[in-house]
């Protein structure tokens, strides 16, 4: 009886979970906006930026687990770079002294 209840509970948990489709995934990030002069790369999540907000000059932090699509670009981000994402776009821009690296969601 106990095993049956456990089996039913596990089955319900597995089959009731649904994976997010591409549109839902995009909607979870499309309104994000940041423009950060990087002073530190965090390690708490997949995409964690710490620095100064370019517009306000205030200390700011952005972190999200949803930015796995930027994994290739995240390795190119160095201290002193300005990292920008505009609201309504799925593009991360890495501004270096003499280079602009663009990471597009595909």
N, C-alpha and C positions, 0 to 999 in steps of 0.2 A: 504494500500500500504506500509506504513511504517512498519507495523507488518510483512508483507510478506518478506520484505528485511531483517529485523532482523532475522527472522526464517531461511532464506536462508544463511545468514552470519554465524549464529551459527551452522547450519547443516554442512556447508563446513568446518568450523573449527574442529568440532568433527570428521568428517569422513576422513579428510585429515591427521589427526594426526595418527601416527602409533607407536605402542609400540616397544621398542627394544627387540629383542629376546635374548636368553641366550648368543649366540656367540658374538653379538654386545656389550652386557653388559661386557663380559670378555675382549673383545678387548679394551674397554674404560679404563681398569685398568692394563692389562697385562704388559705394558711397564713402569709402575710406579716402582720406586726404592727408598728406603730410609733406613737409619740405624741411628736412632736418640736416643740419651740419653735424656730421657724426663725430662724437667725442669718445664713444665707447660702443662696442658691439656686445650685446647681451648674450646670455647663454640659456635663458629660461625657456625659450620656445624656438621654433624653427626660424622665425623672422622677428628679430628683436633689435631695435635701433634706439640708441640713447644719444642725445645731443642737444643742440640749440635750434629752436624753431626759427627759421629764417625771417618770417614776417614779424613775430613778436619779440624775438631776442630772448625768450624765456627757455629755461630748461624743459625738455620734453622727452617723452618716451613713447615708442610705438612697438607693440608686440602682437603677434597673431600666429596661430597654428595653421591658418588657411592659406598661407603664401608658399606652399610647397612648390608651386610652379616657378618660383624665383630661385630655386636651389642653385642653379648654375651661375646666376648673377651674384647671389649672396656671397660666394667665395671671392668675388672681385671687389667687394666693398671694403674700403680701407678707411682708417681714421683720417679725418680731414675732408672726406668726400661729402658732397651734398646729395642726399637721397630724396627723390621727389616722386609722389604719386598724386595725380590730380583726380578730383571727384568726377565720376562718370567715365573714367578710363581704366582699362586693364593693362596699364603700362607703368613700369618702374623705370625711372631715369636716374642714372648714377653720374653725377657731374664731378669730373676730376679736374685737375688744373688745366689740362690741355685736351681732354677727351670727354665725349659723352657716350655712355654705354646705355643702350635701350633694351629692356627686357619686356617682351610682349607675351601676353597670355595666349596660348594656342590650344 
